[in-house]
Amino acid sequence: MIILVLLHLALVTAFMIRILLREDVSPPARLAWFIILNVLPYAGSAIYFLFGEVDLGHRAKKRHHAVFDNIRSKAAEYMGREDKIEKLIDPLYRAPFRYIGSINGFYPVTGNQAELMANGGETRQRLVADIDAATDHVHVLYYIWLEDKTGTDLAQALIRAAQRGVTCRAMADGLGSRALVKSGLWDQMQQAGVHLAVALPLDNPIRTVLTSRLDLRNHRKITVIDGCITYCGSRNSADPEFLVKAKYAPWIDIMLRFEGPVVAQNQLLFASDWMQATGEGLEQFPLIAEPIEGGFPAQVMGDGPTERRSATPQMFANIIASAQHELTLSTPYFVPDATVFEALCAAGYRGVKVTLIFPQNNDSWIVSAASRSYYRKLLEAGCEIHEFKDGLLHAKTLTIDGKISLIGSSNLDLRSFDLNYENNIILQDSKTTQAIYERQQDYIGRSAPVTRTDVLNCPYHKRIWYNVIATIGPVL
C-alpha cells in the first residue's frame, strides 16, 4: 500500500513539476491542470500526456520557419509592407492590421474586391464554375471534406480540370477528412492527375502520440484559382446538411469570393502548408498581384501551433479594442481566454455596442456549457447576446463600425487560439462590411435574445455545471 501511495504521489508530482516548468502555460491553465491531476490523478496524467503539450516537435517548427523564411525572401513584394499601413488604413484601425503583420509577415495590400455568397448552394455553384473556367492552376485545402454533393462536386471539378491540363493541388486534414483520404473518390482524383497531400496525417498515430498531439489540426479552408480568385470563410467542403452531425443541421456558414492582390497572400499561405507536407518549392506557385481599380485594402492572417503562442487571441483583442461605436461578432465556439473576454467587456463598458451571436444548440456540449458561464459578466458590461435557433451557426464573422471586417476559419475558443492552423482575411471596406453586417442581422433575426433575467433565473445546478466546465476551460 505504501508503495502504491508513493507511486501515486510521484506520478502527480512529476506532472505538476512539468507544468510548473513550462513558461508557455497561463496561470488559469496551470490551475485547471492541477485540479484535474488532483481530482483524477491517473486519468488526468494520461490526458495530460496525450493532450497537455501544444507542440508539433522541433523538426516541424524548424521546417515551418524555413518555409516562411523562403517565402519572405522570394515573395516579399506580394506580402505587403508595414510602412504602407499609414497610407492604406484609417488611423483608428491601424493597430490590428499592424499586429496581424507581426504574426507571419502579411501586411495590407490594396486593390481588392469581394462578393458575399448567398448560401451554401451558391458557394458550391460558383466555386465549381470558377474551377471549370480555370486555365492554369487550382489549389484547395479543407479541414473537413466529405463525400456528399458539395465534396463530390468539388472533387469532380478538380478531376475535369486536371484532365484538361490544369495543375490541381488538393490538400485535406488527416483527421477532419480521414474518411475522404481513404475513399475511392480520393483515388479517382489521384488517377486523374490531381496532386494530393494530407495535412498532419495520422498514418503513424503511436509516433504522433509520443511526439506531439493527435488533435493539432489544419483547420484552414482555402481555395485559389489561377492566382486571381480566392474563397475565404467558414465553410468546409460539405453540404449544409453536414451528414456526419446531421442532428444539428443545417450548418450555417459564410463565404466570400475575393479578387485582387490578397489572392497572392492566400496563395502563399496555401503554399506554406503544401511545401511543409510535400517538400516542393515555392517556384511551383504562380503569384499575381494585379490590383483592381477602386479596390480596398485587405490582409491575410495565418496562425497555428508553429507560430508564437497567443497570436490569435491577441489579434482579436486588438480588433475589439479598435472598435469605436459598434462591434458584431458571430462564432459557433465561444470559450475565450482572459485576453479576449476582458477586451469584450471593456468595449461594452466604454460604450461600444457589442453584439454576440452564438448557436443555441451546439454540437459540443462542453463548449455550450463553458460559453454560458461568461454570459452574466458580458451582459453586465452592456453586451448583447443572441442564440441562433435555425440550425448550427458556424459562421465566424466580426464587423466593426461599418468599416472593418474579419472573416475566416478562427473560432473564439482555445482550439483556434492554440491548436489549429487557421486562416482569415481582415479588410477595410464599407460596402463589403455592410454586406457581412446585413448577414449578421439576418442571424440575429433568427435568434433568441439572452437577458440578465434569463441568466439569473437559470437553475442553480446548471449554473454550477457551466462554471465547473469553465474552470477547466483553459485545457479544453
C-alpha positions as CSV (number, residue, x, y, z in Angstrom):
1,M,0.0,0.0,0.0
2,I,2.8,2.4,0.9
3,I,4.5,1.7,-2.4
4,L,1.2,2.5,-4.3
5,V,0.8,5.7,-2.4
6,L,4.4,6.7,-3.2
7,L,3.9,5.9,-6.8
8,H,0.7,7.9,-6.8
9,L,2.5,10.9,-5.3
10,A,5.4,10.6,-7.6
11,L,3.2,10.5,-10.7
12,V,1.1,13.5,-9.7
13,T,4.2,15.4,-8.6
14,A,6.1,14.7,-11.8
15,F,3.3,16.1,-14.0
16,M,2.8,19.1,-11.7
17,I,6.5,19.9,-11.8
18,R,6.4,19.6,-15.6
19,I,3.5,22.1,-15.8
20,L,5.3,24.5,-13.4
21,L,8.4,24.4,-15.5
22,R,6.5,25.4,-18.7
23,E,6.6,29.1,-19.5
24,D,4.0,28.8,-22.3
25,V,1.1,28.0,-19.9
26,S,-1.1,30.6,-18.5
27,P,-1.9,30.7,-14.7
28,P,-5.5,29.7,-15.3
29,A,-4.4,26.7,-17.4
30,R,-1.9,25.6,-14.8
31,L,-4.7,25.8,-12.1
32,A,-7.0,23.8,-14.3
33,W,-4.4,21.1,-14.9
34,F,-3.7,21.0,-11.1
35,I,-7.4,20.5,-10.4
36,I,-7.6,17.7,-13.0
37,L,-4.5,15.9,-11.7
38,N,-5.6,16.0,-8.1
39,V,-9.2,15.0,-8.7
40,L,-8.4,12.4,-11.4
41,P,-4.7,11.6,-10.9
42,Y,-4.4,8.6,-13.2
43,A,-6.9,9.7,-15.9
44,G,-5.6,13.3,-15.6
45,S,-2.0,12.1,-16.1
46,A,-3.0,10.2,-19.2
47,I,-4.9,13.1,-20.5
48,Y,-2.0,15.5,-20.0
49,F,0.3,13.0,-21.7
50,L,-1.9,12.9,-24.7
51,F,-3.2,16.4,-24.9
52,G,-1.3,18.6,-22.4
53,E,1.5,19.9,-24.6
54,V,1.0,22.1,-27.7
55,D,4.0,21.1,-29.7
56,L,4.4,19.6,-33.2
57,G,8.1,18.9,-32.4
58,H,11.4,20.6,-33.1
59,R,11.6,19.3,-36.7
60,A,8.1,20.6,-37.6
61,K,8.9,24.1,-36.2
62,K,12.2,24.2,-37.9
63,R,10.6,23.2,-41.2
64,H,7.8,25.8,-40.7
65,H,10.3,28.6,-40.1
66,A,12.5,27.5,-43.0
67,V,9.4,27.6,-45.3
68,F,8.4,31.1,-44.3
69,D,11.9,32.4,-44.5
70,N,12.0,31.1,-48.1
71,I,8.6,32.7,-48.8
72,R,9.7,36.1,-47.3
73,S,12.9,36.0,-49.3
74,K,11.4,35.2,-52.6
75,A,7.9,36.7,-52.5
76,A,8.2,39.8,-50.2
77,E,6.6,42.0,-52.8
78,Y,3.3,40.0,-52.5
79,M,3.2,40.1,-48.7
80,G,2.7,43.8,-48.4
81,R,4.8,46.3,-46.4
82,E,4.3,47.6,-42.9
83,D,5.2,51.2,-44.0
84,K,2.1,51.2,-46.3
85,I,-0.3,50.8,-43.4
86,E,-0.4,54.6,-42.7
87,K,-1.4,55.2,-46.3
88,L,-3.9,52.4,-46.6
89,I,-5.7,52.1,-43.3
90,D,-7.8,54.6,-41.2
91,P,-5.7,55.7,-38.2
92,L,-8.4,54.3,-35.8
93,Y,-7.8,50.8,-37.1
94,R,-4.1,50.6,-37.9
95,A,-3.2,48.7,-34.7
96,P,-4.9,45.3,-35.6
97,F,-3.5,45.4,-39.2
98,R,0.0,46.1,-37.8
99,Y,-0.4,43.4,-35.2
100,I,-1.5,40.8,-37.8
101,G,1.5,41.6,-39.9
102,S,3.7,40.7,-36.9
103,I,2.5,37.1,-36.9
104,N,3.9,35.9,-40.2
105,G,4.7,38.9,-42.3
106,F,1.5,39.6,-44.3
107,Y,0.6,43.3,-44.4
108,P,-2.4,45.0,-46.1
109,V,-2.4,45.2,-49.9
110,T,-4.9,47.3,-51.8
111,G,-6.9,46.9,-55.0
112,N,-9.2,44.0,-53.8
113,Q,-12.8,43.3,-54.2
114,A,-15.1,40.7,-52.6
115,E,-18.5,39.2,-53.2
116,L,-20.5,37.6,-50.4
117,M,-22.0,34.3,-51.4
118,A,-25.8,34.0,-50.7
119,N,-25.7,30.5,-49.2
120,G,-24.1,27.1,-49.5
121,G,-25.7,26.3,-52.8
122,E,-24.4,29.4,-54.5
123,T,-20.9,28.8,-53.0
124,R,-20.8,25.4,-54.5
125,Q,-22.1,26.5,-57.9
126,R,-19.7,29.5,-58.1
127,L,-16.7,27.5,-56.9
128,V,-17.3,24.7,-59.4
129,A,-17.8,27.3,-62.2
130,D,-14.6,29.0,-61.3
131,I,-12.7,25.7,-61.3
132,D,-14.3,24.7,-64.7
133,A,-13.0,28.0,-66.1
134,A,-9.5,27.6,-64.7
135,T,-6.7,27.7,-67.3
136,D,-3.5,27.3,-65.2
137,H,-4.0,26.0,-61.6
138,V,-6.4,25.2,-58.8
139,H,-5.3,24.9,-55.2
140,V,-7.7,23.7,-52.4
141,L,-7.3,23.0,-48.7
142,Y,-10.1,21.9,-46.4
143,Y,-10.2,20.7,-42.8
144,I,-13.4,18.7,-43.4
145,W,-14.0,17.3,-46.9
146,L,-17.0,15.0,-47.1
147,E,-18.2,12.7,-49.9
148,D,-21.6,14.4,-50.1
149,K,-22.8,16.6,-53.0
150,T,-20.5,19.6,-52.2
151,G,-17.5,17.4,-51.6
152,T,-18.1,15.2,-54.7
153,D,-18.8,18.2,-56.9
154,L,-15.5,19.8,-55.9
155,A,-13.6,16.6,-56.5
156,Q,-15.2,16.1,-59.9
157,A,-14.4,19.7,-60.9
158,L,-10.8,19.1,-60.0
159,I,-10.7,15.9,-62.0
160,R,-12.1,17.7,-65.0
161,A,-9.6,20.5,-64.6
162,A,-6.6,18.1,-64.3
163,Q,-7.7,16.1,-67.3
164,R,-7.6,19.3,-69.5
165,G,-4.1,20.1,-68.3
166,V,-4.7,22.4,-65.3
167,T,-2.3,21.9,-62.4
168,C,-4.5,20.9,-59.4
169,R,-3.3,20.5,-55.9
170,A,-5.7,19.3,-53.2
171,M,-5.0,19.0,-49.5
172,A,-7.2,17.7,-46.7
173,D,-6.6,17.4,-43.0
174,G,-5.7,13.9,-41.8
175,L,-8.3,13.8,-39.1
176,G,-11.2,16.1,-40.3
177,S,-11.1,14.4,-43.7
178,R,-10.0,11.0,-42.7
179,A,-12.8,9.2,-44.5
180,L,-12.1,11.0,-47.8
181,V,-8.4,10.3,-47.9
182,K,-9.2,6.6,-47.7
183,S,-12.0,6.7,-50.2
184,G,-12.4,5.8,-53.9
185,L,-13.0,9.5,-54.6
186,W,-9.6,10.4,-53.4
187,D,-8.1,7.6,-55.6
188,Q,-10.1,8.9,-58.6
189,M,-8.6,12.4,-58.1
190,Q,-5.1,10.9,-57.9
191,Q,-5.6,8.8,-61.0
192,A,-6.9,11.8,-62.9
193,G,-3.6,13.7,-62.2
194,V,-4.7,15.8,-59.2
195,H,-1.7,16.3,-56.9
196,L,-2.8,15.2,-53.4
197,A,-1.4,15.8,-49.9
198,V,-2.6,15.2,-46.4
199,A,-2.1,17.8,-43.7
200,L,-0.9,16.4,-40.4
201,P,-1.5,12.7,-41.4
202,L,-2.4,10.1,-38.9
203,D,-0.5,7.2,-40.6
204,N,1.6,6.6,-37.5
205,P,-0.7,7.5,-34.5
206,I,1.7,6.0,-31.9
207,R,4.5,8.2,-33.1
208,T,2.1,11.2,-33.1
209,V,1.0,10.5,-29.5
210,L,4.6,10.1,-28.3
211,T,6.0,13.2,-30.1
212,S,3.0,15.5,-30.5
213,R,-0.8,15.5,-30.2
214,L,-3.5,13.9,-32.3
215,D,-5.7,17.0,-32.1
216,L,-3.3,19.5,-33.5
217,R,-5.1,20.0,-36.8
218,N,-5.1,22.1,-40.0
219,H,-8.5,23.9,-39.7
220,R,-8.0,26.1,-42.8
221,K,-10.4,26.5,-45.7
222,I,-8.5,27.9,-48.8
223,T,-9.3,27.8,-52.5
224,V,-7.1,29.7,-55.0
225,I,-7.9,29.6,-58.8
226,D,-5.4,30.8,-61.4
227,G,-3.9,33.2,-58.8
228,C,-6.8,35.6,-59.5
229,I,-9.6,34.2,-57.3
230,T,-9.7,33.0,-53.7
231,Y,-12.5,32.0,-51.4
232,C,-12.3,32.6,-47.7
233,G,-14.8,31.9,-44.9
234,S,-16.1,29.3,-42.5
235,R,-17.4,26.7,-45.0
236,N,-15.8,23.3,-45.2
237,S,-16.2,21.2,-48.4
238,A,-19.5,19.8,-47.1
239,D,-23.3,20.3,-47.5
240,P,-25.2,22.4,-45.0
241,E,-26.9,19.1,-44.0
242,F,-23.5,18.0,-42.7
243,L,-24.3,14.3,-42.6
244,V,-21.6,13.5,-40.0
245,K,-23.5,15.6,-37.5
246,A,-26.9,15.8,-39.2
247,K,-29.0,16.4,-36.0
248,Y,-27.6,19.9,-35.7
249,A,-28.3,20.8,-39.3
250,P,-28.4,23.0,-41.2
251,W,-24.9,24.3,-40.6
252,I,-25.0,28.0,-41.4
253,D,-21.7,29.2,-43.0
254,I,-20.4,32.3,-44.7
255,M,-18.1,32.6,-47.7
256,L,-16.6,35.5,-49.6
257,R,-15.1,35.3,-53.1
258,F,-12.1,37.7,-53.4
259,E,-10.2,39.1,-56.4
260,G,-7.1,41.2,-56.2
261,P,-3.6,41.1,-54.6
262,V,-4.9,39.5,-51.4
263,V,-5.3,36.3,-53.6
264,A,-1.5,36.1,-53.8
265,Q,-1.3,36.2,-50.0
266,N,-3.7,33.3,-49.7
267,Q,-1.7,31.5,-52.4
268,L,1.4,31.9,-50.2
269,L,-0.4,30.6,-47.1
270,F,-1.6,27.6,-49.1
271,A,2.0,27.1,-50.4
272,S,3.4,27.2,-46.9
273,D,1.2,24.2,-46.0
274,W,1.9,22.4,-49.2
275,M,5.7,22.9,-49.1
276,Q,5.8,21.5,-45.5
277,A,3.8,18.5,-46.4
278,T,5.5,17.6,-49.8
279,G,8.9,19.4,-49.9
280,E,8.0,21.1,-53.1
281,G,9.5,24.6,-53.8
282,L,7.8,28.0,-54.0
283,E,8.5,28.2,-57.7
284,Q,5.6,25.8,-58.2
285,F,3.1,28.5,-57.2
286,P,2.3,31.3,-59.7
287,L,1.8,34.7,-58.0
288,I,-0.3,37.5,-59.4
289,A,-0.9,40.8,-57.7
290,E,-2.9,42.8,-60.2
291,P,-4.9,45.5,-58.3
292,I,-8.5,46.3,-59.2
293,E,-9.2,49.9,-59.6
294,G,-11.1,51.3,-56.7
295,G,-10.5,48.2,-54.7
296,F,-10.0,48.1,-50.9
297,P,-7.1,47.1,-48.7
298,A,-7.1,43.5,-47.2
299,Q,-4.6,41.3,-45.5
300,V,-4.3,37.6,-44.8
301,M,-3.8,36.2,-41.3
302,G,-2.4,32.7,-40.8
303,D,-1.8,31.2,-37.4
304,G,-1.0,27.8,-36.0
305,P,0.9,25.8,-33.4
306,T,4.2,26.6,-35.0
307,E,3.7,30.3,-34.7
308,R,4.1,32.2,-31.4
309,R,1.6,31.4,-28.7
310,S,-1.4,33.7,-28.1
311,A,-1.2,35.3,-31.5
312,T,-4.9,34.7,-32.3
313,P,-6.4,36.0,-29.0
314,Q,-4.1,39.0,-29.1
315,M,-5.3,39.7,-32.7
316,F,-9.0,39.6,-31.6
317,A,-8.2,41.8,-28.6
318,N,-6.5,44.4,-30.9
319,I,-9.5,44.4,-33.3
320,I,-12.0,44.6,-30.4
321,A,-10.0,47.5,-28.8
322,S,-10.1,49.4,-32.1
323,A,-13.9,49.5,-32.2
324,Q,-15.3,53.0,-31.7
325,H,-19.1,52.6,-32.0
326,E,-20.3,49.1,-32.8
327,L,-18.9,45.5,-32.9
328,T,-20.9,42.5,-34.1
329,L,-19.4,39.0,-33.8
330,S,-20.6,35.5,-34.6
331,T,-18.9,32.3,-33.7
332,P,-20.0,28.7,-33.1
333,Y,-17.5,28.0,-30.3
334,F,-17.0,30.7,-27.6
335,V,-14.5,29.7,-24.9
336,P,-12.4,32.9,-24.8
337,D,-9.2,33.3,-22.8
338,A,-8.9,36.3,-20.4
339,T,-7.4,38.5,-23.2
340,V,-10.4,38.3,-25.4
341,F,-13.1,38.1,-22.7
342,E,-11.8,41.2,-20.9
343,A,-11.5,43.1,-24.2
344,L,-15.2,42.4,-25.0
345,C,-16.2,43.5,-21.5
346,A,-14.1,46.6,-21.8
347,A,-15.6,47.5,-25.1
348,G,-19.1,47.2,-23.6
349,Y,-18.2,49.4,-20.6
350,R,-16.7,52.1,-22.8
351,G,-20.0,52.4,-24.7
352,V,-19.4,50.3,-27.8
353,K,-22.5,48.4,-28.9
354,V,-21.2,44.9,-28.7
355,T,-23.5,42.2,-30.2
356,L,-22.5,38.5,-29.9
357,I,-24.3,35.7,-31.8
358,F,-23.8,32.1,-30.8
359,P,-25.7,28.9,-31.7
360,Q,-28.5,27.9,-29.3
361,N,-27.8,24.2,-29.9
362,N,-24.1,23.3,-30.1
363,D,-22.5,20.1,-31.4
364,S,-20.1,20.4,-28.4
365,W,-21.9,20.1,-25.1
366,I,-18.6,21.1,-23.3
367,V,-18.3,24.3,-25.3
368,S,-22.0,25.1,-24.9
369,A,-21.7,24.8,-21.1
370,A,-18.5,26.8,-20.9
371,S,-19.8,29.6,-23.2
372,R,-22.8,30.2,-21.0
373,S,-20.6,30.7,-17.9
374,Y,-19.5,34.0,-19.5
375,Y,-23.0,35.4,-20.2
376,R,-23.6,37.2,-16.9
377,K,-20.4,39.3,-17.0
378,L,-20.9,40.1,-20.7
379,L,-24.5,41.2,-20.1
380,E,-23.4,43.3,-17.1
381,A,-20.9,45.0,-19.3
382,G,-23.6,46.0,-21.7
383,C,-23.0,43.4,-24.4
384,E,-26.0,41.9,-26.2
385,I,-26.2,38.1,-26.7
386,H,-28.3,36.3,-29.2
387,E,-28.6,32.5,-29.6
388,F,-29.3,31.3,-33.2
389,K,-32.2,28.9,-33.4
390,D,-32.4,27.7,-37.0
391,G,-29.5,25.2,-37.0
392,L,-25.9,25.4,-36.0
393,L,-24.5,28.9,-36.8
394,H,-21.0,28.0,-37.9
395,A,-20.2,31.4,-39.5
396,K,-17.2,33.2,-38.0
397,T,-17.7,36.9,-38.6
398,L,-16.6,40.1,-37.0
399,T,-17.5,43.6,-38.2
400,I,-16.7,47.0,-36.5
401,D,-18.1,50.4,-37.2
402,G,-19.4,49.6,-40.6
403,K,-15.8,49.7,-41.9
404,I,-13.7,46.7,-40.9
405,S,-14.4,43.0,-41.3
406,L,-12.7,39.8,-40.3
407,I,-13.8,36.6,-41.9
408,G,-12.2,33.1,-42.0
409,S,-11.8,29.9,-40.0
410,S,-10.9,31.1,-36.5
411,N,-13.3,30.5,-33.6
412,L,-13.1,32.2,-30.3
413,D,-12.0,29.1,-28.4
414,L,-8.8,27.6,-27.2
415,R,-8.6,25.2,-30.2
416,S,-8.3,28.1,-32.6
417,F,-6.1,30.0,-30.2
418,D,-3.5,27.3,-29.6
419,L,-4.1,24.0,-31.5
420,N,-5.3,24.7,-35.1
421,Y,-3.8,26.1,-38.2
422,E,-6.3,28.9,-39.2
423,N,-6.7,31.4,-42.0
424,N,-8.5,34.7,-42.0
425,I,-8.8,37.9,-44.1
426,I,-9.2,41.3,-42.5
427,L,-10.4,44.1,-44.7
428,Q,-11.3,47.7,-44.7
429,D,-14.3,48.4,-46.9
430,S,-17.7,49.9,-46.1
431,K,-19.6,48.1,-48.9
432,T,-18.2,44.6,-48.0
433,T,-18.6,45.2,-44.3
434,Q,-22.2,46.3,-44.8
435,A,-22.9,43.1,-46.7
436,I,-21.5,41.0,-43.9
437,Y,-23.3,43.2,-41.3
438,E,-26.6,42.6,-43.0
439,R,-25.9,38.9,-42.9
440,Q,-25.2,39.2,-39.2
441,Q,-28.6,41.0,-38.8
442,D,-30.2,38.1,-40.5
443,Y,-28.7,35.8,-38.0
444,I,-30.0,38.0,-35.2
445,G,-33.4,37.9,-36.7
446,R,-33.4,34.1,-36.4
447,S,-32.1,34.1,-32.9
448,A,-33.5,34.4,-29.3
449,P,-32.1,37.3,-27.2
450,V,-30.5,36.3,-23.9
451,T,-31.2,38.7,-21.0
452,R,-29.8,39.1,-17.5
453,T,-33.1,37.8,-16.2
454,D,-32.7,34.6,-18.2
455,V,-29.2,34.2,-16.7
456,L,-30.3,34.9,-13.1
457,N,-33.2,32.6,-13.4
458,C,-31.1,29.7,-14.7
459,P,-31.4,26.8,-12.2
460,Y,-28.5,26.5,-9.7
461,H,-27.5,23.1,-10.9
462,K,-27.0,24.4,-14.4
463,R,-25.0,27.4,-13.2
464,I,-22.8,25.1,-11.2
465,W,-22.3,22.9,-14.2
466,Y,-21.4,25.8,-16.5
467,N,-18.9,27.1,-14.0
468,V,-17.3,23.7,-13.4
469,I,-16.8,23.3,-17.1
470,A,-15.5,26.8,-17.5
471,T,-13.0,26.1,-14.7
472,I,-11.3,23.5,-16.8
473,G,-11.9,25.6,-19.9
474,P,-8.2,26.6,-20.3
475,V,-7.4,23.0,-21.1
476,L,-10.4,22.1,-23.2
